[in-house]
Amino acid sequence: MVLILVVITALGFDFTNGFHDTANAMATSIATGALRPKVAVLLSAVLNLIGAFLSVEVALTVTNAVVNIQNSDGTPRADLLAGGGRALLLIVLAGLVGGILWNLLTWLLGLPSSSSHALFGGLIGAAVAGLGWAGVKWSGDGSKLDGVLGKVLLPAVMSPVIAGLVATAGTWTIYRITAGVAARFTDHGFRWGQIGSASLVSLAHGTNDAQKTMGVITLALIASGEWTDTGDIPFWVKISCALAIALGTYLGGWRIIRTLGKGLVEIAPPQGMAAETASAAVILSSSHLGFALSTTHVATGSILGSGVGKPGAKVRWAVAGRMISAWLITLPAAGLTGAVMWWIGDLVGGLGGALLVFAILVALAGYMYLRSRRAPIDHNNVNDEWDAAPAQRPRATAGAAS
């Protein structure tokens, strides 16, 4: 029963990851008018679904590089796997709840924080609470940079910087090449180019983010004795995670799409294409290497880079500062939430503790959803001018998806 709760919660996280991160691929295309909002999220959903099947490197990183499930000699830890893996299952459940709650809070605030870091923060916090600091695989075997440090924290620092530099150079080059060409001609061509580059980002997102939940479910299956291969992922796990993230993507995280598309830079089609191409290149390279980076950090770095690279462009650094602040507190905030959830579940114990943690998740998620209905943002007003602040104007549309 606890394993079933973990799988349901993991798919719930995958769903929130989908609508939280739709903006990474489609915000610029929607902002420039290259794609209509509903068409954009549908295209992104389909490509996320396809991308989830392209590799398993990131999924294996999540399975093996966060919670320390093996002894120094490579044998499984008996304290984690005893009694059907109850100890490890509670850690995974509490970590997932921490990740989901942070995802929903930042979505409510329209902040494009990292779903990946919310997940890792929740797992790390729950693991430290349940097992102590040694329960987290901070680094590798000494011969290479591995574990949380090499596979999570280092990419978190480097990826937005690299993406920003690539997007800056690409944007500057584009405007140099097209200098003297009428904007109506360049914008039309680059809008078509954006469809291709945004599609590539969606495909790349599927290869990175969908796999994180695959890794978590596989970790839970290993804990319960239902799976023993730490070098592969069950096929049904791949299918279910791909569908969950695709469904979440299709619903569209309109609040975050608005922040990325309109809040940072007033994006023209050449900038959008440069930003999306830079994002896709960084994400695909990292997925190939098994780095569980934040696609949100990459996309944000690329969009900022496109603003810096365009002569005379206005970059809203105050909005960027709020986003970076959210980035800095994501890991510790989700970690603290994961630790508290583990403590609650362990205090009650057994199935009752797991059910209580799940009930807290449902109650808080329901509250944040109802709170979002006070000022909905959807495909109808996502492209309103930033200074108009539609998030502050309650709308009467009853059924609009936020």
Stockholm file with secondary structure:
# STOCKHOLM 1.0

chainA/1-402         MVLILVVITALGFDFTNGFHDTANAMATSIATGALRPKVAVLLSAVLNLIGAFLSVEVALTVTNAVVNIQNSDGTPRADLLAGGGRALLLIVLAGLVGGILWNLLTWLLGLPSSSSHALFGGLIGAAVAGLGWAGVKWSGDGSKLDGVLGKVLLPAVMSPVIAGLVATAGTWTIYRITAGVAARFTDHGFRWGQIGSASLVSLAHGTNDAQKTMGVITLALIASGEWTDTGDIPFWVKISCALAIALGTYLGGWRIIRTLGKGLVEIAPPQGMAAETASAAVILSSSHLGFALSTTHVATGSILGSGVGKPGAKVRWAVAGRMISAWLITLPAAGLTGAVMWWIGDLVGGLGGALLVFAILVALAGYMYLRSRRAPIDHNNVNDEWDAAPAQRPRATAGAAS
#=GR chainA/1-402 SS CHHHHHHHHHHHHHHHHHHHHHHHHHHHHHHHTSSCHHHHHHHHHHHHHHHTTSCCHHHHHHHHSSBCCBCTTSCBCHHHHHHHHHHHHHHHHHHHHHHHHHHHHHHHHTCCCCHHHHHHHHHHHHHHHHHCGGGBCCSCSSSSCCHHIIIIIHHHHHHHHHHHHHHHHHHHHHHHHTTTSCHHHHHHHHHHHHHHHHHHHHHHHHHHHHHHHHHHHHHHHHHHTSCCCTTCCCHHHHHHHHHHHHHHHHHCCHHHHHIIIIISBCCCHHHHHHHHHHHHHHHHHHHHHTCCCCHHHHHHHHHHHHHHHSTTCCBCHHHHHHHHHHHHHHHHHHHHHHHHHHHHHHHHCHHHHHHHHHHHHHHHHHHHHHHHTTSCCCTTTTTSCGGGCGGGSCCCCSSCCC
#=GC SS_cons         CHHHHHHHHHHHHHHHHHHHHHHHHHHHHHHHTSSCHHHHHHHHHHHHHHHTTSCCHHHHHHHHSSBCCBCTTSCBCHHHHHHHHHHHHHHHHHHHHHHHHHHHHHHHHTCCCCHHHHHHHHHHHHHHHHHCGGGBCCSCSSSSCCHHIIIIIHHHHHHHHHHHHHHHHHHHHHHHHTTTSCHHHHHHHHHHHHHHHHHHHHHHHHHHHHHHHHHHHHHHHHHHTSCCCTTCCCHHHHHHHHHHHHHHHHHCCHHHHHIIIIISBCCCHHHHHHHHHHHHHHHHHHHHHTCCCCHHHHHHHHHHHHHHHSTTCCBCHHHHHHHHHHHHHHHHHHHHHHHHHHHHHHHHCHHHHHHHHHHHHHHHHHHHHHHHTTSCCCTTTTTSCGGGCGGGSCCCCSSCCC
//
